[in-house]
């Protein structure tokens, strides 16, 4: 089961705001894809939350785009920022990336984002959103959301 960003934000608005704020704090984040041999590849990436979708834009024929065309599974880690503070927590989104080739959808994205062209554009189908943070300098708190389920919160000392 998967959901787009709008469905996640409707189901869990507080967590969605926190995740967007974390990704909005920095420009570059880390995308994990799968190479042809199944081993992981991590690369830097800019992301956009726009019109109810989480978008991934990439240079033409970049290895990460070719990876996603072959196997759409991904994990996206928000940039933790400098030091160890990680204000808002550590945030990760997993799912599948679906390449958008519709000219009108790409045109709307270009109008808003103005990326260098040509480019690959992927919309995401989320399978999991995870936030990890420290609460009261005592608890490690992990929030896990999956489509069709409420957020599950785990606390550890």
C-alpha positions as CSV (number, residue, x, y, z in Angstrom):
1,X,0.0,0.0,0.0
2,X,1.2,3.5,-0.8
3,X,0.0,7.1,-0.6
4,X,1.0,10.5,-2.1
5,X,2.1,13.4,0.1
6,X,-1.4,14.9,0.3
7,X,-2.9,11.7,1.7
8,X,-0.1,11.5,4.3
9,X,-0.6,15.2,5.2
10,X,-4.4,14.7,5.6
11,X,-3.9,11.5,7.7
12,X,-1.2,12.9,9.9
13,X,-1.0,16.8,9.6
14,X,1.3,17.4,12.6
15,X,3.9,14.9,11.5
16,X,3.7,16.1,7.9
17,X,4.4,19.7,9.0
18,X,7.4,18.5,11.0
19,X,8.7,16.5,8.1
20,X,8.3,19.4,5.6
21,X,10.0,21.8,8.1
22,X,12.9,19.4,8.4
23,X,13.3,19.1,4.6
24,X,12.8,22.9,4.3
25,X,15.6,23.7,6.7
26,X,18.3,22.7,4.1
27,X,18.5,22.5,0.3
28,X,20.3,19.2,-0.1
29,X,19.3,15.8,1.2
30,X,20.4,12.2,0.7
31,X,18.6,9.8,-1.6
32,X,19.2,6.1,-1.5
33,X,18.4,4.0,-4.6
34,X,19.3,0.5,-5.7
35,X,22.0,-0.1,-8.3
36,X,21.6,-2.7,-11.0
37,X,23.4,-5.3,-8.8
38,X,21.0,-4.5,-5.9
39,X,23.6,-2.7,-3.8
40,X,22.7,0.7,-2.4
41,X,23.6,4.0,-4.0
42,X,23.4,7.3,-2.0
43,X,23.5,10.7,-3.7
44,X,22.6,14.3,-2.9
45,X,19.2,15.6,-4.0
46,X,16.9,18.6,-3.8
47,X,13.2,17.9,-3.1
48,X,10.0,19.9,-3.5
49,X,6.6,19.6,-1.8
50,X,4.2,21.1,-4.3
51,X,0.5,20.6,-5.1
52,X,0.1,17.7,-2.7
53,X,3.1,15.7,-4.0
54,X,6.7,15.2,-3.0
55,X,8.8,15.7,-6.1
56,X,12.3,14.5,-7.0
57,X,14.0,16.3,-9.9
58,X,17.2,15.0,-11.5
59,X,19.6,15.8,-14.2
60,X,19.2,13.8,-17.5
61,X,20.6,10.3,-17.4
62,X,21.9,10.7,-13.8
63,X,22.7,7.4,-12.2
64,X,20.0,7.9,-9.5
65,X,17.4,8.6,-12.2
66,X,18.5,5.4,-14.1
67,X,18.3,3.5,-10.8
68,X,14.7,4.7,-10.2
69,X,13.7,3.8,-13.7
70,X,14.9,0.3,-13.2
71,X,13.7,-0.1,-9.6
72,X,11.5,2.6,-8.2
73,X,12.2,1.9,-4.5
74,X,13.9,4.7,-2.6
75,X,14.7,6.1,0.8
76,X,15.1,9.8,1.3
77,X,16.9,11.2,4.4
78,X,16.6,14.8,5.5
79,X,19.8,16.7,5.9
80,X,20.6,16.6,9.6
81,X,22.4,20.0,9.5
82,X,25.5,21.0,11.3
83,X,26.4,19.6,14.7
84,X,24.3,17.1,16.6
85,X,21.2,19.2,17.4
86,X,19.0,18.0,14.5
87,X,16.2,20.4,15.4
88,X,12.9,18.7,14.7
89,X,14.5,15.2,14.7
90,X,15.9,12.9,12.1
91,X,13.4,12.3,9.2
92,X,13.3,9.6,6.6
93,X,10.7,8.9,3.8
94,X,10.6,5.6,1.9
95,X,8.5,4.7,-1.1
96,X,8.5,4.3,-4.8
97,X,9.3,7.0,-7.4
98,X,7.1,7.2,-10.5
99,X,8.6,9.1,-13.5
100,X,6.4,11.9,-14.8
101,X,6.6,12.3,-18.5
102,X,3.3,14.2,-19.0
103,X,4.2,17.5,-20.5
104,X,1.5,19.5,-18.6
105,X,2.6,18.1,-15.2
106,X,6.2,18.8,-16.0
107,X,5.3,22.2,-17.3
108,X,3.5,23.1,-14.0
109,X,6.6,21.9,-12.1
110,X,8.9,24.0,-14.3
111,X,6.7,27.1,-13.8
112,X,7.1,26.8,-10.0
113,X,10.6,25.5,-9.6
114,X,12.5,26.6,-12.7
115,X,14.9,23.7,-12.8
116,X,17.7,23.4,-15.4
117,X,16.3,21.6,-18.4
118,X,16.1,18.9,-19.6
119,X,15.5,16.9,-16.4
120,X,13.8,13.8,-15.0
121,X,10.9,14.3,-12.7
122,X,9.5,11.7,-10.3
123,X,6.5,11.9,-8.1
124,X,6.6,9.8,-5.0
125,X,4.3,7.1,-3.6
126,X,5.1,6.9,0.2
127,X,5.3,3.5,2.0
128,X,6.8,4.8,5.2
129,X,7.6,8.1,7.0
130,X,9.9,7.9,10.1
131,X,10.9,10.6,12.6
132,X,13.4,10.0,15.4
133,X,14.0,12.6,18.1
134,X,15.1,13.0,21.7
135,X,12.4,14.1,24.1
136,X,13.3,15.8,27.5
137,X,16.9,14.7,27.1
138,X,15.6,11.3,28.3
139,X,13.7,9.4,25.7
140,X,14.5,8.4,22.2
141,X,11.2,8.8,20.4
142,X,10.5,7.0,17.1
143,X,7.3,7.9,15.1
144,X,6.5,5.5,12.2
145,X,3.7,6.1,9.7
146,X,2.5,3.7,7.0
147,X,-0.4,4.1,4.7
148,X,-3.7,3.0,6.2
149,X,-2.3,2.9,9.7
150,X,-2.1,5.6,12.4
151,X,1.3,6.8,13.6
152,X,3.0,4.4,15.9
153,X,5.1,6.0,18.5
154,X,7.9,4.1,20.4
155,X,9.8,5.6,23.3
156,X,13.0,4.2,24.7
157,X,15.3,5.3,27.5
